[in-house]
Amino acid sequence: MPAIEAFSGEELTLAENSPREPFFSVIMPTRNRPELFSRALHSVLTQSFLDFEVLVINDGSSDDHLPRYRELEKEAEIRTRWHHLLQRPNGHGPSYSINTGARLARGSYLCILDDDDTWEDARHLETAHRVIEAADGLVDVYYSNQAAYTADNMRVPGPLWLEGLGNSLREPNAPFGTFRVSPKTLLSHGGFPHLNCTIIRRDLFLELGGMDEGIRYECEVDLYLRTLSHAQLIIYTKSFIGRHNVPRADRKDNESTIANLTEKRLSQLRVYQKSLALSQHPDVIAACQSRLADRYKHLAADFKQRSRHTLAALFARFALACRFSIKWQAYTWYLEMLAKVRER
């Protein structure tokens, strides 16, 4: 398939004449949200640590928004490189945009920031750099936290993402009050890191094949599980470095609002089935089995509520195969009998 990025002569000149690689490459996918993106970009460019580049991946924004993006591009400083993808009805998706940025990145580590969120800690990159440089080995991934806010600026109560992990960690065992954590510790918590709070070694990201471009909802969970299957040194900090603005449900401009609940559950099934089949890490495999069981149980409950008892019984049986319990076996039998009665 031919490349679809459009480059300007200035971008190519910058890439060719750059004297050295930056430490961080910040990838910012954006589509049809130039004003929100402007705030996100400002939160990056005002970081205290300066050894980074920014790769803006405009995912085929509509003609109504392109003029504003072009204005921002003209105003941008030399560390910011812009890449415009061709227009498609639903865009190429965040995974494709992030992969595009990763292939073009020159930094040793990749950071990702959504166009509707911000980094609130101006020393985020400075702290991450200090931790990575002082670690007793090559850091593969660095995870942190962010706070979530609704459209009316109300903070969403936690714990969210990896926030609850901090409650189980006591004495720091990594530089500057951070924690060296294992996949088992991370997976026992049950959450996952948002991409805004993920810094991953570029070579590892590329070795993993980048983001799965066939997954649009919770694509970060897929990357997270594959990272845990291969990473040797993982650092976690309790610090809150960013702000996540929860997408409004009535606006279909985000992957989490475009899909309905059943579509979201099916996407989650794909993520966990994939890692269950492909991972060789025992902790990842065990976590995927457990989470698959939970998702199948949710689907069973959803279809029972819709009085689609045959499907409810089928998904209940799948859940039982993933994680057996006497109680759930009895409930599965109940759903199967209910389906037979309804079919008569």
Secondary structure, DSSP 8 states (H G I E B T S, - for coil): ----EE--HHHHHHHHH--S--SEEEEEEESS-HHHHHHHHHHHHT-S---EEEEEEE----TTTHHHHHHHHHH--TTEEEEEE---TT-S-HHHHHHHHHHH--SSEEEE--TT-EE--TTHHHHHHHHHHHSSS---EEEEEEEEE-TTS-B--S--TTGGGGGG--S--BGGGBEEE-HHHHHHH-----GGGEEEEHHHHHHTTSS-TT--SSHHHHHHHHHHHH-S-EEEEEEEEEEEE---TT---SHHHHS-HHHHHHHHHHHHHHHHHH---HHHHHHHHHHHHHHHHHHHHHHHHTT-HHHHHHHHHHHHHHS--HHHHHHHHHHHHHHHHHH-
